[in-house]
Amino acid sequence: MPYTTVVDVLLLLARDNRVLLAQRHNTGYADGQWNLPSGKLEDGEDVVDAIIRETREEIGLQLDRDEVRLISSIHYRAPEGHSRIGFVFTADRWDGEPANREPDKCSALEWFPLDQLPADTVPYTAASVELFQRGEHFGLPGWETPTRSLELL
């Protein structure tokens, strides 16, 4: 049987050494924790279309396809064993200020120092931000074995 997994798109907006995070609410997963604005790839769309759609839906910004750039990919395995693949994008320019467009799923949006994320940050998000800070483009957090420690490549 072929391997299948969730494909996520995550938006890492950074300015003045701060990153925008959303506090999850009423979703049934990681509620109360801080996460990058993100979502799942839908059938029939490419990952760039997906990040543009998710950004518009979640924080109300319109991203230009030519301004969006991939900064890393991450194959994450949670302690419970499920895994997912994420494509982390950024944009250097955007118009307006991010606003919470999904208050039923998000209780707050805040900018945090890149090197001082809240203790209750979703581990997947924390790993993505760490990759960004280190200038690395690929990571495998959660896939360590007894003979291999966690390495972000």
Backbone as a chain_set.jsonl record, in Angstrom:
{"seq": "MPYTTVVDVLLLLARDNRVLLAQRHNTGYADGQWNLPSGKLEDGEDVVDAIIRETREEIGLQLDRDEVRLISSIHYRAPEGHSRIGFVFTADRWDGEPANREPDKCSALEWFPLDQLPADTVPYTAASVELFQRGEHFGLPGWETPTRSLELL", "coords": {"N": [[0.849, -1.185, 0.0], [0.619, 2.198, -0.88], [2.344, 4.935, 0.684], [0.705, 7.491, 2.438], [0.077, 10.843, 3.455], [-0.713, 13.783, 5.395], [-0.523, 16.937, 3.819], [0.765, 19.971, 4.557], [0.614, 23.566, 4.447], [2.456, 26.294, 5.535], [2.727, 29.576, 6.825], [5.291, 31.722, 7.359], [5.552, 34.681, 8.56], [7.687, 37.287, 8.993], [8.948, 40.115, 10.68], [10.983, 42.754, 11.749], [12.538, 41.005, 13.34], [10.585, 39.419, 14.478], [7.899, 37.033, 14.634], [4.771, 36.128, 13.255], [2.217, 34.58, 15.03], [-0.576, 32.407, 15.559], [-3.106, 31.75, 17.919], [-4.442, 28.695, 18.574], [-7.839, 27.585, 18.658], [-10.69, 25.888, 19.695], [-10.497, 23.746, 17.836], [-9.937, 21.117, 18.216], [-7.421, 20.114, 18.023], [-4.392, 20.753, 19.489], [-5.41, 22.984, 20.837], [-5.274, 26.215, 22.288], [-2.587, 26.453, 21.959], [0.207, 28.02, 20.249], [0.643, 28.718, 16.811], [1.947, 28.742, 13.448], [0.241, 30.618, 10.916], [-1.631, 28.478, 8.947], [-2.525, 25.553, 6.977], [-4.196, 22.817, 5.337], [-3.337, 21.218, 2.266], [-5.571, 21.23, -0.414], [-7.527, 19.103, -2.543], [-6.671, 19.279, -5.93], [-5.302, 21.703, -5.885], [-2.176, 23.499, -6.057], [0.742, 23.818, -3.919], [1.434, 26.515, -3.65], [-0.894, 27.892, -4.419], [-2.413, 26.957, -2.28], [-1.199, 28.143, 0.029], [-1.655, 30.815, -0.493], [-4.477, 30.863, -0.467], [-5.003, 29.939, 2.199], [-3.775, 31.969, 3.698], [-5.317, 34.224, 3.006], [-7.829, 33.344, 3.974], [-7.327, 32.928, 6.754], [-5.827, 35.132, 7.868], [-6.424, 37.353, 6.384], [-4.772, 38.575, 4.452], [-3.768, 39.346, 1.148], [-1.717, 37.573, -0.856], [0.716, 37.922, -3.378], [1.372, 35.735, -5.981], [3.913, 35.806, -7.134], [5.433, 36.891, -5.112], [5.544, 35.106, -3.043], [7.599, 32.808, -1.375], [9.228, 29.677, -1.043], [10.651, 28.555, 1.929], [11.406, 26.395, 3.469], [11.074, 22.83, 3.853], [9.433, 20.339, 5.731], [9.405, 17.267, 7.334], [7.523, 15.978, 9.577], [7.171, 14.069, 12.532], [4.944, 13.304, 14.982], [5.007, 12.746, 18.575], [3.042, 10.836, 19.093], [3.108, 9.304, 16.862], [1.874, 9.84, 14.355], [2.387, 11.39, 11.148], [3.327, 14.193, 9.068], [3.763, 16.283, 6.2], [5.188, 19.375, 5.635], [5.194, 22.483, 3.909], [6.933, 25.336, 4.143], [6.387, 28.677, 3.779], [7.232, 32.097, 2.982], [6.725, 35.637, 2.752], [8.045, 38.612, 1.614], [6.848, 41.001, 1.289], [3.715, 42.508, 1.936], [0.394, 43.794, 1.903], [-1.326, 45.889, 4.211], [-2.417, 44.95, 7.539], [-2.16, 41.893, 9.328], [-5.133, 40.188, 10.276], [-7.418, 38.56, 12.459], [-9.284, 36.338, 10.881], [-10.687, 34.078, 11.348], [-12.19, 33.672, 13.9], [-13.539, 31.601, 15.165], [-11.775, 29.511, 15.152], [-9.398, 30.512, 15.99], [-8.017, 32.252, 18.639], [-6.376, 34.441, 19.022], [-3.979, 36.641, 17.469], [-0.553, 37.245, 17.391], [2.624, 38.944, 17.453], [5.782, 37.559, 17.963], [9.11, 37.475, 19.373], [11.533, 36.014, 17.253], [13.42, 34.366, 18.45], [12.325, 33.771, 20.882], [9.963, 32.12, 21.315], [6.647, 31.394, 22.524], [6.24, 29.172, 25.329], [4.194, 27.379, 24.938], [4.084, 26.734, 22.187], [3.165, 25.074, 19.223], [4.918, 22.11, 18.543], [5.646, 21.456, 15.867], [5.469, 23.938, 14.585], [7.441, 25.309, 16.086], [9.741, 23.878, 15.291], [9.764, 24.547, 12.574], [10.228, 27.327, 12.679], [12.738, 27.299, 13.878], [14.28, 26.081, 11.849], [14.117, 28.151, 9.934], [15.466, 30.246, 11.278], [18.013, 29.178, 11.378], [18.653, 29.116, 8.752], [18.206, 26.858, 7.276], [16.891, 24.432, 5.021], [15.444, 22.097, 5.151], [13.947, 19.676, 7.273], [13.708, 16.98, 9.696], [12.187, 16.543, 12.138], [11.323, 14.532, 14.936], [11.747, 12.062, 13.848], [13.8, 10.675, 14.939], [15.902, 7.965, 15.88], [16.962, 5.33, 18.157], [19.7, 5.3, 17.606], [20.202, 7.622, 16.333], [20.153, 11.051, 16.794], [17.833, 13.824, 16.934], [17.99, 15.566, 13.999], [18.245, 18.482, 12.165], [18.438, 19.062, 8.918]], "CA": [[0.0, 0.0, 0.0], [1.442, 3.409, -0.938], [2.358, 5.833, 1.838], [-0.035, 8.746, 2.304], [0.225, 11.723, 4.606], [-1.254, 15.139, 5.29], [0.394, 17.95, 3.313], [0.438, 21.274, 5.127], [1.31, 24.782, 4.04], [2.606, 27.155, 6.702], [3.218, 30.902, 6.472], [6.158, 32.341, 8.349], [5.694, 36.116, 8.334], [8.646, 37.851, 9.945], [9.334, 41.522, 10.539], [11.681, 43.253, 12.937], [12.935, 39.825, 14.119], [9.408, 38.865, 15.142], [7.131, 36.134, 13.788], [3.342, 36.138, 13.538], [1.64, 33.304, 15.435], [-2.015, 32.37, 15.842], [-3.431, 30.838, 19.013], [-5.49, 27.759, 18.152], [-9.016, 27.622, 19.518], [-11.896, 25.167, 19.283], [-10.242, 22.943, 16.641], [-9.758, 19.72, 18.588], [-6.002, 19.785, 17.954], [-3.464, 21.754, 20.025], [-6.117, 24.201, 21.243], [-4.558, 27.008, 23.268], [-1.184, 26.574, 21.581], [0.536, 28.98, 19.2], [0.937, 28.045, 15.554], [2.013, 29.584, 12.261], [-0.944, 30.514, 10.061], [-1.368, 27.285, 8.145], [-3.667, 24.731, 6.632], [-3.935, 21.615, 4.547], [-3.492, 21.24, 0.825], [-6.846, 20.681, -0.867], [-7.483, 18.407, -3.821], [-6.711, 20.115, -7.119], [-4.522, 22.934, -5.805], [-0.759, 23.333, -5.772], [1.056, 24.343, -2.591], [1.428, 27.983, -3.666], [-2.311, 28.257, -4.336], [-2.889, 26.64, -0.94], [-0.748, 29.134, 1.021], [-2.367, 32.061, -0.803], [-5.842, 30.688, 0.031], [-5.006, 29.873, 3.667], [-3.425, 33.3, 4.208], [-6.509, 35.06, 2.841], [-8.88, 32.867, 4.874], [-6.989, 32.993, 8.179], [-5.362, 36.424, 8.375], [-6.945, 38.423, 5.554], [-3.809, 39.19, 3.549], [-3.686, 38.817, -0.212], [-0.334, 37.416, -1.279], [0.958, 37.806, -4.805], [2.056, 34.474, -6.274], [5.321, 36.091, -7.425], [6.103, 37.334, -3.893], [5.601, 33.989, -2.108], [8.745, 31.936, -1.628], [9.416, 28.525, -0.175], [11.879, 28.678, 2.715], [11.816, 25.077, 3.934], [10.091, 21.757, 3.928], [9.621, 19.648, 6.997], [8.674, 16.003, 7.476], [7.378, 15.954, 11.032], [6.466, 12.952, 13.149], [4.541, 13.626, 16.352], [5.294, 11.678, 19.535], [2.009, 9.8, 18.987], [3.432, 8.475, 15.711], [1.389, 10.301, 13.049], [3.333, 12.294, 10.499], [2.818, 15.111, 8.057], [4.78, 17.01, 5.457], [4.846, 20.79, 5.555], [5.949, 23.41, 3.083], [6.933, 26.608, 4.867], [6.545, 29.803, 2.866], [7.258, 33.44, 3.519], [6.56, 36.735, 1.793], [8.767, 39.777, 2.114], [5.958, 42.172, 1.209], [2.276, 42.308, 1.968], [-0.344, 45.029, 2.179], [-2.204, 45.863, 5.359], [-2.016, 44.249, 8.747], [-2.889, 40.646, 9.534], [-6.292, 40.244, 11.175], [-7.992, 37.239, 12.731], [-10.476, 36.124, 10.051], [-11.343, 32.839, 11.76], [-12.26, 33.687, 15.37], [-14.048, 30.326, 15.67], [-10.643, 28.579, 15.211], [-8.211, 31.239, 16.429], [-8.404, 33.211, 19.678], [-5.505, 35.612, 19.018], [-2.803, 36.753, 16.601], [0.457, 38.082, 18.044], [3.998, 38.89, 16.964], [6.707, 37.121, 19.004], [10.508, 37.422, 18.935], [11.877, 34.744, 16.617], [14.215, 33.526, 19.346], [11.635, 33.638, 22.168], [8.597, 31.654, 21.085], [5.979, 30.993, 23.754], [6.457, 27.776, 25.735], [3.098, 26.561, 24.405], [4.082, 26.747, 20.727], [3.049, 23.748, 18.625], [6.276, 21.679, 18.194], [5.805, 21.534, 14.408], [5.76, 25.341, 14.326], [8.748, 25.63, 16.679], [10.765, 23.3, 14.417], [9.785, 25.337, 11.337], [10.874, 28.602, 12.984], [14.152, 27.0, 14.097], [14.883, 25.92, 10.52], [14.22, 29.484, 9.346], [16.527, 30.993, 11.962], [19.307, 28.586, 11.051], [18.849, 29.193, 7.309], [18.182, 25.499, 6.744], [15.74, 24.291, 4.136], [14.798, 20.807, 5.286], [14.073, 19.106, 8.605], [13.054, 15.7, 9.993], [11.961, 16.409, 13.582], [10.47, 13.446, 15.379], [12.108, 10.807, 13.189], [15.018, 10.132, 15.535], [15.93, 6.568, 16.298], [17.912, 5.22, 19.275], [21.08, 5.535, 17.176], [20.305, 8.925, 15.669], [19.447, 12.121, 17.478], [17.095, 14.725, 16.047], [18.842, 16.413, 13.174], [17.629, 19.335, 11.154], [19.435, 19.113, 7.847]], "C": [[0.894, 1.249, 0.0], [1.29, 4.242, 0.329], [1.532, 7.08, 1.528], [0.164, 9.554, 3.574], [-0.494, 13.037, 4.338], [-0.159, 16.037, 4.725], [-0.102, 19.298, 3.819], [1.185, 22.379, 4.399], [1.302, 25.701, 5.251], [3.19, 28.484, 6.243], [4.033, 31.459, 7.625], [6.348, 33.794, 7.939], [6.615, 36.653, 9.411], [8.868, 39.321, 9.622], [9.957, 41.97, 11.855], [12.055, 42.116, 13.891], [11.803, 39.243, 14.956], [8.638, 38.014, 14.137], [5.666, 36.187, 14.22], [2.87, 34.729, 13.873], [0.164, 33.482, 15.754], [-2.254, 31.379, 16.979], [-4.644, 30.003, 18.621], [-6.622, 27.751, 19.171], [-10.125, 26.776, 18.893], [-11.713, 24.311, 18.027], [-10.168, 21.445, 16.949], [-8.324, 19.249, 18.487], [-5.189, 20.969, 18.465], [-4.163, 23.064, 20.408], [-5.371, 24.886, 22.384], [-3.091, 27.19, 22.936], [-1.022, 27.529, 20.398], [1.076, 28.26, 17.974], [1.159, 29.09, 14.462], [0.663, 29.536, 11.556], [-0.691, 29.396, 9.047], [-2.649, 26.559, 7.814], [-3.235, 23.581, 5.753], [-4.144, 21.886, 3.055], [-4.824, 20.595, 0.469], [-6.666, 20.059, -2.245], [-7.559, 19.419, -4.968], [-5.92, 21.403, -7.03], [-3.051, 22.611, -5.57], [-0.452, 24.029, -4.445], [1.093, 25.87, -2.552], [-0.016, 28.498, -3.629], [-2.837, 28.046, -2.918], [-2.455, 27.692, 0.081], [-1.413, 30.483, 0.764], [-3.793, 31.989, -0.253], [-5.875, 30.71, 1.567], [-4.696, 31.237, 4.289], [-4.624, 34.236, 4.132], [-7.589, 34.657, 3.849], [-8.569, 33.136, 6.344], [-6.616, 34.386, 8.673], [-5.668, 37.589, 7.444], [-5.952, 39.127, 4.654], [-3.901, 38.53, 2.183], [-2.22, 38.771, -0.587], [-0.279, 37.289, -2.785], [1.781, 36.546, -5.039], [3.553, 34.686, -6.519], [6.109, 36.512, -6.187], [6.265, 36.217, -2.863], [6.844, 33.161, -2.426], [8.835, 30.845, -0.578], [10.715, 28.709, 0.592], [12.329, 27.345, 3.305], [10.685, 24.077, 3.753], [10.445, 20.94, 5.165], [8.776, 18.379, 6.992], [8.658, 15.72, 8.976], [6.646, 14.692, 11.48], [6.223, 13.31, 14.607], [4.894, 12.474, 17.285], [4.281, 10.532, 19.477], [2.212, 8.91, 17.769], [2.903, 8.957, 14.374], [2.378, 11.315, 12.466], [2.627, 13.158, 9.472], [4.0, 15.783, 7.388], [4.31, 18.446, 5.321], [5.776, 21.546, 4.63], [5.803, 24.78, 3.727], [7.288, 27.72, 3.888], [6.698, 31.091, 3.654], [6.952, 34.407, 2.383], [7.257, 37.939, 2.405], [7.896, 41.028, 2.118], [4.515, 41.723, 1.275], [1.631, 43.637, 2.313], [-1.222, 44.835, 3.396], [-1.601, 45.12, 6.534], [-2.808, 42.954, 8.878], [-4.021, 40.836, 10.546], [-6.849, 38.832, 11.326], [-9.307, 37.092, 11.969], [-11.226, 34.848, 10.405], [-11.435, 32.763, 13.287], [-12.847, 32.415, 15.974], [-12.936, 29.285, 15.803], [-9.388, 29.199, 15.809], [-8.628, 32.284, 17.454], [-7.539, 34.466, 19.69], [-4.449, 35.489, 17.934], [-1.823, 37.659, 17.324], [1.802, 37.892, 17.365], [4.904, 38.543, 18.144], [8.136, 37.198, 18.478], [10.834, 36.036, 18.376], [12.621, 33.806, 17.56], [13.582, 33.356, 20.726], [10.178, 33.248, 21.939], [7.963, 31.287, 22.419], [6.225, 29.51, 24.054], [5.393, 26.857, 25.15], [2.941, 26.717, 22.885], [3.989, 25.308, 20.231], [4.451, 23.311, 18.18], [6.593, 21.75, 16.702], [6.158, 22.964, 13.993], [7.129, 25.714, 14.853], [9.881, 25.095, 15.805], [10.888, 24.091, 13.118], [10.495, 26.665, 11.552], [12.371, 28.393, 13.21], [14.884, 26.804, 12.774], [15.124, 27.288, 9.875], [15.379, 30.264, 9.969], [17.91, 30.475, 11.592], [19.596, 28.634, 9.557], [18.876, 27.831, 6.651], [16.855, 25.259, 6.037], [15.0, 22.962, 4.237], [14.999, 20.277, 6.696], [13.259, 17.842, 8.765], [12.768, 15.555, 11.49], [10.979, 15.289, 13.899], [10.813, 12.108, 14.781], [13.369, 10.198, 13.787], [14.825, 8.664, 15.916], [16.892, 6.466, 17.473], [19.353, 5.5, 18.867], [21.283, 6.882, 16.51], [19.535, 9.957, 16.436], [18.71, 12.973, 16.445], [18.079, 15.595, 15.295], [17.971, 17.214, 12.243], [18.699, 19.542, 10.094], [19.461, 20.465, 7.193]], "O": [[1.827, 1.339, 0.799], [0.234, 4.247, 0.962], [1.664, 7.654, 0.448], [0.396, 8.993, 4.645], [-0.837, 13.356, 3.199], [1.004, 15.914, 5.108], [-1.231, 19.708, 3.547], [2.245, 22.157, 3.814], [0.277, 25.869, 5.911], [4.054, 28.513, 5.367], [3.523, 31.644, 8.73], [7.183, 34.111, 7.092], [6.352, 36.49, 10.603], [8.962, 39.717, 8.46], [9.498, 41.597, 12.935], [11.906, 42.247, 15.105], [12.036, 38.65, 16.009], [8.716, 38.246, 12.931], [5.365, 36.279, 15.41], [3.091, 33.794, 13.104], [-0.281, 34.555, 16.163], [-1.67, 30.296, 16.997], [-5.728, 30.531, 18.371], [-6.402, 27.889, 20.375], [-10.453, 26.929, 17.716], [-12.647, 24.158, 17.24], [-10.316, 20.611, 16.056], [-8.027, 18.104, 18.827], [-5.293, 22.07, 17.926], [-3.564, 24.135, 20.311], [-4.899, 24.237, 23.317], [-2.413, 28.0, 23.568], [-1.966, 27.806, 19.658], [1.86, 27.318, 18.083], [0.623, 30.196, 14.539], [-0.003, 28.502, 11.594], [0.34, 29.378, 8.375], [-3.723, 26.904, 8.307], [-2.051, 23.404, 5.466], [-5.004, 22.669, 2.653], [-5.164, 19.534, 0.993], [-5.776, 20.437, -3.006], [-8.413, 20.305, -4.968], [-5.863, 22.144, -8.012], [-2.714, 21.592, -4.967], [-1.297, 24.747, -3.91], [0.807, 26.46, -1.51], [-0.323, 29.434, -2.891], [-3.613, 28.857, -2.412], [-3.261, 28.097, 0.919], [-1.703, 31.217, 1.709], [-4.268, 32.946, 0.359], [-6.685, 31.421, 2.161], [-5.296, 31.61, 5.297], [-4.913, 34.959, 5.086], [-8.191, 35.513, 4.499], [-9.457, 33.531, 7.1], [-7.028, 34.79, 9.76], [-5.214, 38.706, 7.691], [-6.266, 40.196, 4.131], [-4.087, 37.319, 2.073], [-1.552, 39.804, -0.634], [-1.121, 36.632, -3.397], [2.782, 36.323, -4.359], [4.368, 33.839, -6.152], [7.34, 36.491, -6.212], [7.035, 36.359, -1.914], [7.114, 32.848, -3.585], [8.558, 31.058, 0.603], [11.758, 28.984, 0.0], [13.509, 27.177, 3.612], [9.526, 24.429, 3.535], [11.602, 20.868, 5.579], [7.585, 18.414, 6.686], [9.651, 15.282, 9.555], [5.64, 14.298, 10.891], [7.155, 13.582, 15.364], [5.063, 11.343, 16.831], [4.622, 9.388, 19.776], [1.563, 7.871, 17.649], [3.416, 8.539, 13.337], [3.099, 11.998, 13.193], [1.496, 12.891, 9.067], [5.097, 15.843, 7.943], [3.168, 18.701, 4.939], [6.978, 21.287, 4.573], [4.701, 25.316, 3.843], [8.344, 27.703, 3.256], [6.343, 31.169, 4.83], [6.927, 34.031, 1.211], [7.072, 38.241, 3.584], [8.161, 41.985, 2.846], [4.146, 40.682, 0.73], [2.249, 44.498, 2.939], [-1.794, 43.764, 3.601], [-0.437, 44.72, 6.518], [-4.0, 42.922, 8.571], [-3.876, 41.551, 11.538], [-6.752, 38.016, 10.41], [-10.325, 37.658, 12.368], [-12.278, 34.564, 9.833], [-10.824, 31.888, 13.901], [-12.677, 32.168, 17.167], [-13.118, 28.28, 16.489], [-8.423, 28.494, 16.103], [-9.495, 33.112, 17.176], [-7.919, 35.463, 20.304], [-4.072, 34.389, 17.532], [-2.204, 38.721, 17.817], [2.09, 36.844, 16.786], [4.806, 39.16, 19.204], [8.367, 37.012, 17.283], [10.456, 35.018, 18.955], [12.467, 32.588, 17.477], [14.229, 32.851, 21.643], [9.268, 33.977, 22.333], [8.67, 30.908, 23.352], [6.398, 28.703, 23.141], [5.661, 25.683, 24.894], [1.829, 26.817, 22.368], [4.66, 24.423, 20.762], [5.123, 24.08, 17.493], [7.719, 22.078, 16.329], [7.035, 23.177, 13.155], [7.905, 26.365, 14.153], [10.878, 25.787, 15.6], [11.995, 24.286, 12.615], [11.281, 27.09, 10.705], [13.183, 29.215, 12.785], [15.992, 27.31, 12.6], [16.2, 27.547, 9.337], [16.177, 30.871, 9.256], [18.865, 31.246, 11.503], [20.679, 28.233, 9.131], [19.488, 27.654, 5.598], [15.826, 25.819, 6.415], [14.043, 22.723, 3.502], [16.086, 20.404, 7.26], [12.258, 17.638, 8.079], [13.089, 14.512, 12.061], [9.957, 15.118, 13.234], [10.224, 11.098, 15.167], [13.95, 9.29, 13.194], [13.722, 8.215, 16.227], [17.587, 7.44, 17.765], [20.156, 5.903, 19.709], [22.406, 7.244, 16.16], [18.352, 9.756, 16.708], [18.94, 12.854, 15.241], [18.905, 16.28, 15.898], [17.064, 16.678, 11.606], [19.743, 20.136, 10.361], [20.242, 20.688, 6.268]]}, "num_chains": 1, "name": "protein.A"}
